[in-house]
Amino acid sequence: MTCSSNPEENLSKATEKIKEAAAQGAQIVCLQELFKSLYFCDVEDYDNFNLAESIPGPSTEAISAVAKELGVVVIASLFEKRAQGIYHNTTAVLDADGTYLGKYRKMHIPDDPGYYEKFYFTPGDLGYKVFKTKFATIGVLICWDQWYPEGARITALKGAEVLFYPTAIGWHKDQDIDTNDEQYQAWQTIQRSHSVANGVPVVSVNRVGNEGEMKFWGGSFVTNAFGKLLYKASHDQEEIHVQELDLSKSDQYRTHWPFMRDRRIDSYQPITKRFIDEE
């Protein structure tokens, strides 16, 4: 969805869209990254810290009520104020009976032109998380985490049956079409590879709309447990889509393509080094 500068307006809009998704048969609803505001990380502005809130808090209470009313799981990405001077990019998970199941704090924090997230967010310290919801055991990672196979692997190894990625990523409004396409294809490909490597579906939910110098590229998508593209949203339209996933297929793919069986965990210690420049 697109967002405005009014947090309460965005929360109300998201609530209505959750209701629409539930009416179409959704069981798990994933909102985009930082859905309550514009993507404020395009600038370094101390006033933006006023957007942060406690988790659990007012927004999770409001979404919990909707989740309970509709009998749906909701994945809600919010700007968390943990303490004075400590803030996180955090996703809360509300179960289908309204229960707050917990939160995941974004582990990988970018700092690039247009994405000054290190100014705002302390890196996550809860580790990689899975949430046992009414409908599935889900793993939640956030945006920049998308580019790291390690995060997807660990979350899958902890029992995630589906990986969800709330996202806010876009193009500079004046960027050429070929560069736009190259970047989008890389973004989709790396996440589809997480699906293949781990034998689980991936659901990536991005925002759309123009904000400042940024044109958010939408393109939200869903894969099956072997990386096959089941659905891809447009690049510029708000969309609600309900995709049925057969979670039993993971066992079939993991059996016939036994990447998990053949992992040489005894050989992976070097991955903990920043760079292997000496043996």
N, C-alpha and C positions, 0 to 999 in steps of 0.2 A: 504494500500500500504506500501511498504518498503520505507525507507528514507535514504538519504546520508548526508554527512556533508556540502553539498553545498546548501544553501537556494534557490538560483535562479534555480538550477537544480530541486529541489523539487517542487517549484512553477510551473515550466514548466511542470513537470510530472503530477502534480495535474490538471493543466489546460487541458492537453490532456485527462486525465481520465474523467473530467467533460464532455468533448465533446463526449467521447465514451458513457457515461451514457445517455446524452441527445439524442444521435443517437438511443439508445435503448428505448426511450420513457420516460425517467425520467422527472419529473416536479420539484422535490425538491432533491437536491444533498447534502449529508452530508459528509464532509471530516473528517478524524480522528483528534484527539487532537494534536496540535502543529505540523502540517503536514509539515511545512517549514524547519524542522531541525530534527536531531537525538533527541531522548528524553534525553536532557542534564541534567535533574534533578537527574540522577543517581550519580552525583558528585556535590560538592560545589566548584564552580570555578567562580571567578569574571569575567573572560573573557566572560563567557556565556551571561552576560548582554548585550553584543554587538549585540546579536541576536534580541533584542527587537525593536519594532517600534511603531509609533503612529497608533491609530485606531480612525477614518479613516486615511488611509495613503497609501503608495505605493502598498501594497498587496491588500487592499480592492479596490483600483482603478483598478488594473489589473483584479481582479476577477469580479468586477462590469462590466467591458467591456465584459467579456466572458458570464456572466449571461444575459446581454442585447442582445448580439449576438444570443444566443441560446434560449432565452425565458425561462430560468430555474431559480429557487431559489437556492442559494448556501449558505450553512452553513459552515463558515470558522474559524477554531480555530487558534489563533495567540498569540504570546508573546507580550503583550502590554507594552510600556513605556509611562506611564501617565505623569510623571514628573521626575526630577532628584531624584533618590532614591526611586521612587514609581513605582512598576511594577505589572502587573496582568496577570493571565491566562484567556484569553478573547476569546469569540466567536462572530464574526460579522455575520450579516445576510444581504444578498443582494437579493433584490426582482427580479422578472423575467424581469423587465424593467431596471435593473441595479441600482435601487435606494438603497442606504444604509439605512436600516431600523433601525439600532441600534446595540447594543452589550449587551452581558451578561458576567459578570465577575464571575468566579468560586468562589463559596461561601465556600465550604469545602476544606481546604488545608491540604494534608497529610504530614507527616514527618516520614518516615520509611526508613530502609536500602534499597537503590536503588531508593527511591522516596523522595528526599530532597527538596520538593517544598516550604516549609516555608522559605528556604534560598532565594528563588527567588520571591515569589508571596505574595503580600498583599491580604488579603481576600476581596472578592467582596463586594461592598457597593451600588450596584444598586438594590439589592433585586432580587426576582425571576421575570423573564420576559416572556412575550409572544410577538410574532411578527405576525402581520396580513399580510401574504403574499398573492400573487395572487391566490394560490391554496389551502391554509389552514392557519388557525391560529395555529402557532406552538410554543411549549415551548422548550427551549434549556437549558440543564444542562451539566455539564462537569465531566467526569470520577469519581473522588472520591465522587461527589454528588450522584452517583448511589446508594450508600449504605444507603441513608437517605430518608425514606418515607415522611418526613416533606416537603422536597424540591419538590418532585414529587406532593404531595397533593396540596401545595400552587400554583404551576404552573398550575395544572389542574383546580383548583378553579378560576384561573384568566382567564380561557377560552381556554386553550391549547387543540387542537383537536388531536395532536400527540406530544409525548415527544421524543426529540432527545438527544442522549448522545455521543458526540465526546469523544474518549477514547484512552488512551495509558496505557495498563496494560499487564504484562507478568509474566513469571516464571523465577526464577534463572536457568541458563542453566544446572546446575547439579542436579536440584531437581528431586525427584522420581515421577514416573507416577501417583501413587495413590494420592499423594498430589496435583499434577497438576490438576487432574480431580476433586478432592474435591473443590479446589479453583475456578475452572471454573464454576462448577455446582452452587456454592453459588452465584457467580457473576451473572449468568444468572437468577437464581431463584429470587433473590431480585428484579431485574428489571421487571421480569414477574409479580411479586406481585404488583408493581406499576401500571401495566396495569390493573390487576384485580380490585384493590382497587378503581381506578379512572375511569375505563371504557374507556380508550383511548389506541390506539396502542403505542408501544415503539419501537424505532429504535436505536440500539446501534452499533457504528462504531469504531472498534478497529484496530490498526496497526498490521502488521506482520513483521517478520524478526529478526535477531540476532543483538543486539547492546551491546557491552561490555559484561557484565556478564548476560545480560537479553535476554531471548527469548520471544518476544511478542507473545501472545497466539491467536491473531486473534479471530476467533469464533464470528465475528459480526453476529447480528441476528435481526429479525423483528417479533413482535407479533401482533395479532389482538387486538381488544378492550377488550378481556377477557383473555388475557395472552397466547392464543394458539400460539405455535411456527410456524410461516409461512415460515421462512427461517433461515438457519444457515450456515455461511461460514466455510471454512476449517480453520485449525489452523496455516497453514504455507504457504499458497499461496495468492498472490495478486488476488483480485476479484472485479469485478463490478457487482452489482446485482440490478435490478429494480423490486420492489415489489409493486403491486397494493394494495391500502388500500381503503376499503369502510367506509368512515367516518360516514355514516348514521347509521352504526351498533352500535355506541356508545349509541344512544338513546334507542335502543332495549335492550342492556345489562344493562344499568342503570335503565330501567323500570322493567325488570324481576328480576334483582338482585339489589335492591334499596339501595345500601350502602350509596349513597350520601343523600338520603332522611332521612335515619335513624341515621345520625351522631348526636351525643349529644354534640353539640358545647358548651353548657353550662357547661360541665363537663371536658373540656380539659385544663383548666388553668394550672394545674400542669406540663404540658409538657414544660413550659417555665423555669422550674428549671433544674439546671445541674444534680442533683440527689435528689430524695425525701427521705431524711434520717430523717425527722421529720414531724409530722402533726401539 
